[in-house]
Amino acid sequence: MIAKLTGQVDQTGEGYAVIDVNGIGYLVFCSSRTLNILATAIGAVSVLIETHVREDHIHLYGFADESEQVWFKLLITVQGVGAKVCLAILSALPPDNLVQAIAARDQIAITRAPGVGPKLATRIVTELKDKIGDIALSFSGKPVVSGASSGNGKNQTVDDAVSALVNLGYGRSDAFRAVHHVSAKTTDSASVEVLIKEGLSELSSNG
């Protein structure tokens, strides 16, 4: 079982790279994010590998870092999500953005990936929302974990503020990020109105 390859990038193409390891070229399927890193790499590269063995083929899937590999393993547990769809999702949404989209229940963001429709996006959010507690969302250097607000009352207040901003026309992920950023800086007793007001200010300052 191949877990990592270290060598020279021989070539890259649509959805794949060939890694030359001591004269042997390994075909590795990758996200566009990993391919961009490999295409600009100088010298030897190391790629984390997931090896999928089937009756009719052996496919290698490569990742530039551990966070992308972790998400690949998580996404592929969802019914209807194969390796190709996993890479499409990781190409459309880097790991940090994917955490945010699932925590915010933002199915629309996930449907940006080719081959992912509304039903599959809903299934991904539903099945993974309780599995991302250990994956941090970093907003302005502060880690925010899904569902990690202080107490159920604050969780509901935050949810209400996010819903209000969505109703005003903001994307769910943007609203989620803004409200959680504001919530991390305010007291537990901050009202929905305060979170909405400060959230709007946060969104405006970020363009």
CYANA upper distance limits for C-alpha pairs under 8 A (distance plus 0.5 A):
  1 MET  CA     51 THR  CA      6.98
  2 ILE  CA     49 ILE  CA      6.95
  2 ILE  CA     50 GLU  CA      7.75
  2 ILE  CA     51 THR  CA      6.64
  3 ALA  CA     48 LEU  CA      6.59
  3 ALA  CA     49 ILE  CA      5.22
  3 ALA  CA     50 GLU  CA      6.75
  3 ALA  CA     51 THR  CA      7.74
  4 LYS  CA     46 SER  CA      7.38
  4 LYS  CA     47 VAL  CA      6.11
  4 LYS  CA     48 LEU  CA      5.00
  4 LYS  CA     49 ILE  CA      5.49
  5 LEU  CA     19 ILE  CA      8.08
  5 LEU  CA     21 VAL  CA      7.83
  5 LEU  CA     46 SER  CA      6.09
  5 LEU  CA     47 VAL  CA      5.80
  5 LEU  CA     48 LEU  CA      7.14
  5 LEU  CA     49 ILE  CA      7.56
  6 THR  CA     19 ILE  CA      8.27
  6 THR  CA     21 VAL  CA      6.97
  6 THR  CA     44 ALA  CA      7.11
  6 THR  CA     45 VAL  CA      5.97
  6 THR  CA     46 SER  CA      4.76
  6 THR  CA     47 VAL  CA      6.95
  7 GLY  CA     19 ILE  CA      6.57
  7 GLY  CA     20 ASP  CA      5.96
  7 GLY  CA     21 VAL  CA      5.15
  7 GLY  CA     22 ASN  CA      7.76
  7 GLY  CA     44 ALA  CA      5.46
  7 GLY  CA     45 VAL  CA      6.00
  7 GLY  CA     46 SER  CA      7.17
  8 GLN  CA     19 ILE  CA      6.16
  8 GLN  CA     20 ASP  CA      5.61
  8 GLN  CA     21 VAL  CA      7.18
  8 GLN  CA     43 GLY  CA      6.87
  8 GLN  CA     44 ALA  CA      5.40
  8 GLN  CA     45 VAL  CA      6.59
  9 VAL  CA     17 ALA  CA      7.66
  9 VAL  CA     18 VAL  CA      6.61
  9 VAL  CA     19 ILE  CA      5.25
  9 VAL  CA     20 ASP  CA      6.62
  9 VAL  CA     38 LEU  CA      7.35
  9 VAL  CA     39 ALA  CA      8.06
  9 VAL  CA     41 ALA  CA      8.40
  9 VAL  CA     44 ALA  CA      8.05
  9 VAL  CA     45 VAL  CA      7.73
 10 ASP  CA     17 ALA  CA      8.08
 10 ASP  CA     18 VAL  CA      5.89
 10 ASP  CA     19 ILE  CA      6.11
 10 ASP  CA     20 ASP  CA      6.24
 10 ASP  CA     25 GLY  CA      8.01
 11 GLN  CA     17 ALA  CA      6.26
 11 GLN  CA     18 VAL  CA      5.80
 11 GLN  CA     19 ILE  CA      7.94
 11 GLN  CA     39 ALA  CA      8.49
 12 THR  CA     16 TYR  CA      6.35
 12 THR  CA     17 ALA  CA      4.64
 12 THR  CA     18 VAL  CA      6.74
 12 THR  CA     35 LEU  CA      7.62
 12 THR  CA     38 LEU  CA      8.47
 12 THR  CA     39 ALA  CA      7.18
 13 GLY  CA     17 ALA  CA      6.63
 15 GLY  CA     29 PHE  CA      6.26
 15 GLY  CA     30 CYS  CA      6.10
 15 GLY  CA     31 SER  CA      6.89
 15 GLY  CA     32 SER  CA      7.17
 15 GLY  CA     35 LEU  CA      7.98
 16 TYR  CA     27 LEU  CA      7.35
 16 TYR  CA     28 VAL  CA      5.99
 16 TYR  CA     29 PHE  CA      4.76
 16 TYR  CA     30 CYS  CA      5.92
 16 TYR  CA     35 LEU  CA      7.74
 17 ALA  CA     27 LEU  CA      6.48
 17 ALA  CA     28 VAL  CA      5.78
 17 ALA  CA     29 PHE  CA      6.94
 17 ALA  CA     30 CYS  CA      7.66
 17 ALA  CA     35 LEU  CA      7.50
 17 ALA  CA     38 LEU  CA      8.45
 18 VAL  CA     25 GLY  CA      6.29
 18 VAL  CA     26 TYR  CA      5.81
 18 VAL  CA     27 LEU  CA      5.15
 18 VAL  CA     28 VAL  CA      6.56
 19 ILE  CA     24 ILE  CA      8.46
 19 ILE  CA     25 GLY  CA      5.87
 19 ILE  CA     26 TYR  CA      5.63
 19 ILE  CA     27 LEU  CA      7.19
 19 ILE  CA     28 VAL  CA      7.80
 20 ASP  CA     24 ILE  CA      5.87
 20 ASP  CA     25 GLY  CA      4.83
 20 ASP  CA     26 TYR  CA      6.86
 21 VAL  CA     25 GLY  CA      6.81
 21 VAL  CA     26 TYR  CA      8.02
 27 LEU  CA     59 HIS  CA      8.50
 27 LEU  CA     60 LEU  CA      7.39
 28 VAL  CA     59 HIS  CA      7.91
 28 VAL  CA     60 LEU  CA      5.52
 28 VAL  CA     61 TYR  CA      5.87
 28 VAL  CA     62 GLY  CA      6.21
 29 PHE  CA     59 HIS  CA      8.21
 29 PHE  CA     60 LEU  CA      6.69
 29 PHE  CA     61 TYR  CA      5.21
 29 PHE  CA     62 GLY  CA      6.45
 30 CYS  CA     34 THR  CA      6.55
 30 CYS  CA     35 LEU  CA      6.70
 30 CYS  CA     61 TYR  CA      6.38
 30 CYS  CA     62 GLY  CA      5.70
 30 CYS  CA     63 PHE  CA      6.98
 30 CYS  CA     87 LEU  CA      7.01
 31 SER  CA     35 LEU  CA      6.71
 31 SER  CA     63 PHE  CA      8.11
 31 SER  CA     87 LEU  CA      5.40
 31 SER  CA     88 ALA  CA      7.15
 31 SER  CA     90 LEU  CA      6.51
 31 SER  CA     91 SER  CA      5.44
 32 SER  CA     36 ASN  CA      6.52
 32 SER  CA     90 LEU  CA      8.38
 32 SER  CA     91 SER  CA      5.49
 33 ARG  CA     37 ILE  CA      7.07
 33 ARG  CA     90 LEU  CA      8.08
 33 ARG  CA     91 SER  CA      6.28
 33 ARG  CA     94 PRO  CA      8.00
 34 THR  CA     38 LEU  CA      6.73
 34 THR  CA     62 GLY  CA      8.23
 34 THR  CA     63 PHE  CA      6.46
 34 THR  CA     64 ALA  CA      5.68
 35 LEU  CA     39 ALA  CA      6.40
 36 ASN  CA     40 THR  CA      6.98
 37 ILE  CA     41 ALA  CA      6.68
 37 ILE  CA     64 ALA  CA      7.83
 38 LEU  CA     45 VAL  CA      7.95
 41 ALA  CA     45 VAL  CA      7.61
 46 SER  CA     64 ALA  CA      8.09
 47 VAL  CA     62 GLY  CA      6.25
 47 VAL  CA     63 PHE  CA      6.12
 47 VAL  CA     64 ALA  CA      6.05
 47 VAL  CA     65 ASP  CA      8.08
 48 LEU  CA     62 GLY  CA      5.99
 48 LEU  CA     63 PHE  CA      5.60
 48 LEU  CA     64 ALA  CA      7.02
 48 LEU  CA     65 ASP  CA      7.36
 48 LEU  CA     66 GLU  CA      7.80
 48 LEU  CA     69 GLN  CA      7.88
 49 ILE  CA     60 LEU  CA      6.80
 49 ILE  CA     61 TYR  CA      6.00
 49 ILE  CA     62 GLY  CA      5.16
 49 ILE  CA     63 PHE  CA      6.98
 49 ILE  CA     69 GLN  CA      8.50
 50 GLU  CA     60 LEU  CA      6.35
 50 GLU  CA     61 TYR  CA      5.62
 50 GLU  CA     62 GLY  CA      7.06
 50 GLU  CA     69 GLN  CA      8.32
 51 THR  CA     58 ILE  CA      7.59
 51 THR  CA     59 HIS  CA      6.48
 51 THR  CA     60 LEU  CA      5.29
 51 THR  CA     61 TYR  CA      6.97
 52 HIS  CA     58 ILE  CA      6.26
 52 HIS  CA     59 HIS  CA      5.72
 52 HIS  CA     60 LEU  CA      6.88
 52 HIS  CA     61 TYR  CA      8.41
 53 VAL  CA     57 HIS  CA      6.81
 53 VAL  CA     58 ILE  CA      5.05
 53 VAL  CA     59 HIS  CA      7.04
 54 ARG  CA     58 ILE  CA      6.52
 62 GLY  CA     69 GLN  CA      8.40
 63 PHE  CA     68 GLU  CA      6.63
 63 PHE  CA     69 GLN  CA      6.31
 64 ALA  CA     68 GLU  CA      7.77
 65 ASP  CA     69 GLN  CA      7.21
 66 GLU  CA     70 VAL  CA      6.59
 67 SER  CA     71 TRP  CA      6.84
 67 SER  CA     95 PRO  CA      6.96
 68 GLU  CA     72 PHE  CA      6.72
 68 GLU  CA     90 LEU  CA      7.79
 68 GLU  CA     94 PRO  CA      8.18
 68 GLU  CA     95 PRO  CA      6.48
 69 GLN  CA     73 LYS  CA      6.85
 70 VAL  CA     74 LEU  CA      6.76
 71 TRP  CA     75 LEU  CA      6.39
 71 TRP  CA     95 PRO  CA      7.44
 72 PHE  CA     76 ILE  CA      6.63
 72 PHE  CA     83 ALA  CA      8.23
 72 PHE  CA     86 CYS  CA      6.37
 72 PHE  CA     87 LEU  CA      7.92
 72 PHE  CA     90 LEU  CA      8.30
 73 LYS  CA     77 THR  CA      7.35
 74 LEU  CA     78 VAL  CA      8.06
 74 LEU  CA    128 LEU  CA      8.27
 75 LEU  CA     81 VAL  CA      7.22
 75 LEU  CA     86 CYS  CA      6.64
 75 LEU  CA    124 ILE  CA      7.90
 75 LEU  CA    128 LEU  CA      8.45
 76 ILE  CA     81 VAL  CA      5.89
 76 ILE  CA     82 GLY  CA      6.24
 76 ILE  CA     83 ALA  CA      7.00
 76 ILE  CA     86 CYS  CA      7.01
 77 THR  CA     81 VAL  CA      7.82
 78 VAL  CA    123 ARG  CA      7.99
 78 VAL  CA    124 ILE  CA      6.81
 78 VAL  CA    127 GLU  CA      7.32
 80 GLY  CA    120 LEU  CA      7.75
 81 VAL  CA     85 VAL  CA      6.28
 81 VAL  CA     86 CYS  CA      7.03
 82 GLY  CA     86 CYS  CA      6.70
 83 ALA  CA     87 LEU  CA      6.85
 84 LYS  CA     88 ALA  CA      6.80
 85 VAL  CA     89 ILE  CA      6.65
 85 VAL  CA    113 ALA  CA      8.39
 85 VAL  CA    114 PRO  CA      8.12
 85 VAL  CA    115 GLY  CA      7.07
 85 VAL  CA    116 VAL  CA      7.85
 86 CYS  CA     90 LEU  CA      6.72
 87 LEU  CA     91 SER  CA      6.46
 88 ALA  CA     92 ALA  CA      6.78
 88 ALA  CA    113 ALA  CA      5.94
 88 ALA  CA    114 PRO  CA      6.63
 88 ALA  CA    115 GLY  CA      8.22
 89 ILE  CA     93 LEU  CA      6.42
 89 ILE  CA    110 ILE  CA      7.41
 89 ILE  CA    112 ARG  CA      8.34
 89 ILE  CA    113 ALA  CA      5.45
 89 ILE  CA    114 PRO  CA      8.11
 90 LEU  CA     94 PRO  CA      6.10
 90 LEU  CA     95 PRO  CA      7.44
 90 LEU  CA     98 LEU  CA      8.38
 91 SER  CA    113 ALA  CA      7.91
 92 ALA  CA    110 ILE  CA      8.36
 92 ALA  CA    112 ARG  CA      6.86
 92 ALA  CA    113 ALA  CA      5.79
 93 LEU  CA     97 ASN  CA      6.08
 93 LEU  CA     98 LEU  CA      5.98
 93 LEU  CA    110 ILE  CA      8.03
 93 LEU  CA    113 ALA  CA      8.37
 94 PRO  CA     98 LEU  CA      6.61
 95 PRO  CA     99 VAL  CA      6.72
 96 ASP  CA    100 GLN  CA      6.86
 96 ASP  CA    137 LEU  CA      6.88
 96 ASP  CA    138 SER  CA      8.07
 97 ASN  CA    101 ALA  CA      6.58
 98 LEU  CA    102 ILE  CA      6.72
 98 LEU  CA    110 ILE  CA      8.23
 99 VAL  CA    103 ALA  CA      6.55
 99 VAL  CA    132 ILE  CA      7.64
 99 VAL  CA    135 ILE  CA      7.77
 99 VAL  CA    136 ALA  CA      8.35
 99 VAL  CA    137 LEU  CA      7.19
100 GLN  CA    104 ALA  CA      6.44
100 GLN  CA    137 LEU  CA      7.03
100 GLN  CA    173 SER  CA      6.93
100 GLN  CA    176 PHE  CA      8.39
100 GLN  CA    177 ARG  CA      8.03
101 ALA  CA    105 ARG  CA      6.42
101 ALA  CA    106 ASP  CA      5.36
101 ALA  CA    107 GLN  CA      7.72
101 ALA  CA    109 ALA  CA      6.94
101 ALA  CA    110 ILE  CA      7.66
101 ALA  CA    172 ARG  CA      8.50
101 ALA  CA    173 SER  CA      6.13
102 ILE  CA    106 ASP  CA      6.59
102 ILE  CA    107 GLN  CA      8.07
102 ILE  CA    124 ILE  CA      8.43
102 ILE  CA    125 VAL  CA      5.72
102 ILE  CA    128 LEU  CA      7.75
102 ILE  CA    129 LYS  CA      6.39
103 ALA  CA    125 VAL  CA      8.47
103 ALA  CA    129 LYS  CA      6.60
103 ALA  CA    132 ILE  CA      8.31
103 ALA  CA    146 SER  CA      6.06
104 ALA  CA    172 ARG  CA      6.93
104 ALA  CA    173 SER  CA      6.21
104 ALA  CA    176 PHE  CA      6.33
105 ARG  CA    125 VAL  CA      6.52
105 ARG  CA    129 LYS  CA      8.29
105 ARG  CA    172 ARG  CA      8.18
106 ASP  CA    110 ILE  CA      7.55
106 ASP  CA    125 VAL  CA      8.29
106 ASP  CA    172 ARG  CA      6.22
106 ASP  CA    173 SER  CA      6.57
107 GLN  CA    111 THR  CA      6.90
107 GLN  CA    118 PRO  CA      7.27
107 GLN  CA    121 ALA  CA      5.72
107 GLN  CA    122 THR  CA      6.29
107 GLN  CA    125 VAL  CA      7.40
108 ILE  CA    112 ARG  CA      7.46
108 ILE  CA    118 PRO  CA      7.82
108 ILE  CA    121 ALA  CA      8.11
109 ALA  CA    173 SER  CA      8.25
110 ILE  CA    116 VAL  CA      7.66
110 ILE  CA    121 ALA  CA      6.33
111 THR  CA    115 GLY  CA      8.40
111 THR  CA    116 VAL  CA      5.56
111 THR  CA    117 GLY  CA      6.03
111 THR  CA    118 PRO  CA      6.83
111 THR  CA    121 ALA  CA      6.59
112 ARG  CA    116 VAL  CA      7.84
116 VAL  CA    120 LEU  CA      6.45
116 VAL  CA    121 ALA  CA      6.76
117 GLY  CA    121 ALA  CA      6.59
118 PRO  CA    122 THR  CA      6.57
119 LYS  CA    123 ARG  CA      6.79
120 LEU  CA    124 ILE  CA      6.67
121 ALA  CA    125 VAL  CA      6.80
122 THR  CA    126 THR  CA      6.54
123 ARG  CA    127 GLU  CA      6.44
124 ILE  CA    128 LEU  CA      6.42
125 VAL  CA    129 LYS  CA      6.03
127 GLU  CA    131 LYS  CA      8.32
128 LEU  CA    132 ILE  CA      7.13
132 ILE  CA    146 SER  CA      7.51
133 GLY  CA    145 VAL  CA      6.49
133 GLY  CA    146 SER  CA      6.23
133 GLY  CA    147 GLY  CA      7.93
134 ASP  CA    145 VAL  CA      7.60
135 ILE  CA    145 VAL  CA      7.11
136 ALA  CA    143 PRO  CA      5.97
136 ALA  CA    144 VAL  CA      6.19
136 ALA  CA    145 VAL  CA      5.45
136 ALA  CA    146 SER  CA      8.21
137 LEU  CA    142 LYS  CA      8.42
137 LEU  CA    143 PRO  CA      5.89
137 LEU  CA    144 VAL  CA      5.38
137 LEU  CA    145 VAL  CA      6.30
137 LEU  CA    146 SER  CA      8.20
138 SER  CA    142 LYS  CA      5.83
138 SER  CA    143 PRO  CA      5.01
138 SER  CA    144 VAL  CA      6.59
139 PHE  CA    143 PRO  CA      6.97
139 PHE  CA    144 VAL  CA      7.61
139 PHE  CA    177 ARG  CA      7.76
139 PHE  CA    181 HIS  CA      6.89
140 SER  CA    181 HIS  CA      8.36
144 VAL  CA    148 ALA  CA      7.41
144 VAL  CA    180 HIS  CA      8.08
147 GLY  CA    155 ASN  CA      7.57
149 SER  CA    154 LYS  CA      6.86
149 SER  CA    155 ASN  CA      6.31
150 SER  CA    154 LYS  CA      6.58
150 SER  CA    155 ASN  CA      7.74
150 SER  CA    188 ASP  CA      7.38
151 GLY  CA    155 ASN  CA      6.96
152 ASN  CA    156 GLN  CA      6.73
153 GLY  CA    157 THR  CA      6.83
154 LYS  CA    158 VAL  CA      6.57
154 LYS  CA    188 ASP  CA      6.86
154 LYS  CA    189 SER  CA      8.02
155 ASN  CA    159 ASP  CA      6.64
156 GLN  CA    160 ASP  CA      6.57
157 THR  CA    161 ALA  CA      6.73
157 THR  CA    191 SER  CA      7.40
157 THR  CA    192 VAL  CA      6.03
158 VAL  CA    162 VAL  CA      6.69
158 VAL  CA    179 VAL  CA      7.19
158 VAL  CA    180 HIS  CA      7.78
158 VAL  CA    183 SER  CA      7.92
158 VAL  CA    192 VAL  CA      7.52
158 VAL  CA    195 LEU  CA      7.89
159 ASP  CA    163 SER  CA      6.66
160 ASP  CA    164 ALA  CA      6.68
160 ASP  CA    192 VAL  CA      7.18
161 ALA  CA    165 LEU  CA      6.87
161 ALA  CA    179 VAL  CA      7.45
161 ALA  CA    192 VAL  CA      5.91
161 ALA  CA    193 GLU  CA      7.96
161 ALA  CA    195 LEU  CA      6.60
161 ALA  CA    196 ILE  CA      5.89
162 VAL  CA    166 VAL  CA      6.74
162 VAL  CA    172 ARG  CA      7.72
162 VAL  CA    175 ALA  CA      5.93
162 VAL  CA    176 PHE  CA      6.12
162 VAL  CA    179 VAL  CA      6.90
162 VAL  CA    196 ILE  CA      8.18
163 SER  CA    167 ASN  CA      6.67
163 SER  CA    172 ARG  CA      8.35
164 ALA  CA    168 LEU  CA      6.90
164 ALA  CA    196 ILE  CA      7.73
165 LEU  CA    169 GLY  CA      7.19
165 LEU  CA    170 TYR  CA      6.34
165 LEU  CA    172 ARG  CA      8.46
165 LEU  CA    175 ALA  CA      6.42
165 LEU  CA    196 ILE  CA      7.34
165 LEU  CA    199 GLY  CA      8.46
165 LEU  CA    200 LEU  CA      8.14
166 VAL  CA    170 TYR  CA      5.29
166 VAL  CA    171 GLY  CA      6.46
166 VAL  CA    172 ARG  CA      6.18
166 VAL  CA    175 ALA  CA      7.00
170 TYR  CA    174 ASP  CA      7.23
170 TYR  CA    175 ALA  CA      6.71
171 GLY  CA    175 ALA  CA      6.61
172 ARG  CA    176 PHE  CA      6.46
173 SER  CA    177 ARG  CA      6.60
174 ASP  CA    178 ALA  CA      6.67
174 ASP  CA    203 LEU  CA      8.05
175 ALA  CA    179 VAL  CA      6.59
175 ALA  CA    199 GLY  CA      7.83
175 ALA  CA    203 LEU  CA      8.18
176 PHE  CA    180 HIS  CA      6.56
177 ARG  CA    181 HIS  CA      6.54
178 ALA  CA    182 VAL  CA      6.74
178 ALA  CA    199 GLY  CA      5.70
178 ALA  CA    200 LEU  CA      8.30
178 ALA  CA    202 GLU  CA      6.37
178 ALA  CA    203 LEU  CA      6.80
179 VAL  CA    183 SER  CA      6.37
179 VAL  CA    195 LEU  CA      6.71
179 VAL  CA    196 ILE  CA      7.80
179 VAL  CA    198 GLU  CA      8.22
179 VAL  CA    199 GLY  CA      5.64
180 HIS  CA    184 ALA  CA      6.56
181 HIS  CA    185 LYS  CA      7.36
182 VAL  CA    186 THR  CA      6.92
182 VAL  CA    195 LEU  CA      7.16
182 VAL  CA    198 GLU  CA      6.98
182 VAL  CA    199 GLY  CA      6.86
182 VAL  CA    202 GLU  CA      8.22
183 SER  CA    187 THR  CA      7.96
183 SER  CA    188 ASP  CA      8.46
183 SER  CA    190 ALA  CA      8.28
183 SER  CA    195 LEU  CA      7.39
186 THR  CA    190 ALA  CA      6.93
190 ALA  CA    194 VAL  CA      6.71
190 ALA  CA    195 LEU  CA      7.33
191 SER  CA    195 LEU  CA      6.84
192 VAL  CA    196 ILE  CA      6.58
193 GLU  CA    197 LYS  CA      6.61
194 VAL  CA    198 GLU  CA      6.51
195 LEU  CA    199 GLY  CA      6.12
196 ILE  CA    200 LEU  CA      6.53
197 LYS  CA    201 SER  CA      6.91
198 GLU  CA    202 GLU  CA      6.64
199 GLY  CA    203 LEU  CA      6.65
200 LEU  CA    204 SER  CA      6.57
201 SER  CA    205 SER  CA      6.63
202 GLU  CA    206 ASN  CA      6.85
203 LEU  CA    207 GLY  CA      6.96
